[in-house]
Each structure stands twice: as structure tokens, then as C-alpha cells.
Amino acid sequence: MDEDGRADVEVLRLRQLFERKLHGLAAESRTAFALTAEEPVLSALCFDPLPAVAAQLLGNPRFGLQQARLLAAHHPHPSALQALGAREAFLRDAEVQRLLLRNVQLPPGLLQRILGPRRLVELFRLSVSRELPEKNQRATREVLRQRFSSSASAEEKVELLFLSEGRVLAQLAGLPLDQKTAALLCGRTITSLLLVQNLARWGATPPAVLAHLLKQAVVKHQPQVRSLLQQHPNAPRGGRPPEG
């Protein structure tokens, strides 16, 4: 059995321990018990849906990274996840962040804190990740759009366009491409036909970038792609095919 398989078995064992031996206790008893619980009960109580139990667990001196990951993955209440996120030592852990992002109950403010330091290309990958629920994908797309249109550097935008081969442009409809980013694009050789096609279909591609794309070797033997570029609303004068 591989490591993931062993982890799944352990999670199942802890969940069963909670459901069979702990869930039937009164809520007040579980809450009080959480502050002093030891293993394996400590980890099993991470499956308790009550926010009060989670708050007490976080005050347990034995509560560590293993329990933080269980809480991030399985707790169904936003306030418990918010309390976990207030503990910086746990929130810095990459696995805790990954599990929180997969949790549909992740509060918006905590999601913003997790995504804040991420590069644009990381945001894009998360925005299309099947691991994330649709709610968190949408929120990630909004963060990506905001960062692209405001604080991201031109170099980071170009990196995003190249590494995604322009797939990200579907999420950037209605946003402009600033002059510096356009100039950096025009200074690079473009060999990805998919990137060219996505830029040709994106309404905000500037005239200078379209002219640069038309000069690329990858376009010269692709008449359909060349025609797509020439028909773009921003195609430079003389770049469109003659009418009639």
C-alpha cells in the first residue's frame, strides 16, 4: 500500500473512532474533553462538526500539525477554519493551505490570505484545479483578475501568458493589456501556436502584439491562424485582408 493509501486508511480509522465512540457523548462533554484529549482521541475529535470543539482542540497543548491538517480537510464550519487560520504556524504549512482550499466551507477572508502571496501562474493553476470546489475556484479567478489588472508586474503577466499558453485569457475577458506587458511580449520569440491562437481570439490583444505575432515563424505556415490575426478588431492598419 502506498503512502496515500495508508493515509486514507488512517483517516477512516479516526473517523470511525469518532462516530462509534465519541459522537454519542453530549456536546458539552466533547467540548470539555477536547482541551485535554490525547491520541488517538485528539485526532478523532477533529471530525467533530461543532465549532466549540474545534476551538478547544486548538487550545490543547498536544494539538499539532497532524491535527491541523485533519481539521483543515474535514471541518464543516467556517468559524472553526477561521480559528485554525489564526494560528500562523499552522497556516504557513503548504499541506494545511492545500486542504483548506479544498474545503467548500473556507471563509472568503482566509482564502484571500492564502492566495495573497501566490504568483499569477499559481493562481491560474488553482483556478482550474479539480481539487477545488467550484466556489473556491470562482473566488480564485476573481483574485487572479484583480491582481492581473492592478498589482502584478509585467514580467509576471508575461510568465503567466507563456506558461499557460494563453489559456488564462479566457478568465481575463474585459481586462486591458498594459503597454509594458505588450512590449515584453513583442520582445520575445513565440513558438507556441496555442498561445498565438488564444491571443488572436482575445479581444484586448493590442495592435503591436498582433503585428508581432504575424511575424512569428510559427504563424507563417498557418494560413488559418494568420487570417484569424488579421481579422482581429485591433489588427494594425494594412493587417486585415482586403474587403470585397
C-alpha positions, 0 to 999 in steps of 0.5 A: 500500500502506498503512502496515500493509501495508508493515509486514507486508511488512517483517516477512516480509522479516526473517523470511525473512532469518532462516530462509534465512540465519541459522537454519542457523548453530549456536546458539552462533554466533547467540548470539555474533553477536547482541551485535554484529549490525547491520541488517538482521541485528539485526532478523532475529535477533529471530525467533530462538526461543532465549532466549540470543539474545534476551538478547544482542540486548538487550545490543547497543548498536544494539538499539532500539525497532524491535527491541523491538517485533519481539521483543515480537510474535514471541518464543516464550519467556517468559524472553526477554519477561521480559528485554525487560520489564526494560528500562523504556524499552522497556516504557513504549512503548504499541506494545511493551505492545500486542504483548506482550499479544498474545503467548500466551507473556507471563509472568503477572508482566509482564502484571500490570505492564502492566495495573497502571496501566490504568483499569477501562474499559481493562481491560474493553476488553482483556478482550474484545479479539480481539487477545488470546489467550484466556489473556491475556484470562482473566488480564485479567478476573481483574485487572479483578475484583480491582481492581473489588472492592478498589482502584478508586474509585467514580467509576471503577466508575461510568465503567466501568458507563456506558461499557460499558453494563453489559456488564462485569457479566457478568465481575463475577458474585459481586462486591458493589456498594459503597454509594458506587458505588450512590449515584453511580449513583442520582445520575445520569440513565440513558438507556441501556436496555442498561445498565438491562437488564444491571443488572436481570439482575445479581444484586448490583444493590442495592435503591436502584439498582433503585428508581432505575432504575424511575424512569428515563424510559427504563424507563417505556415498557418494560413488559418491562424494568420487570417484569424490575426488579421481579422482581429478588431485591433489588427494594425492598419494594412493587417486585415485582408482586403474587403470585397 
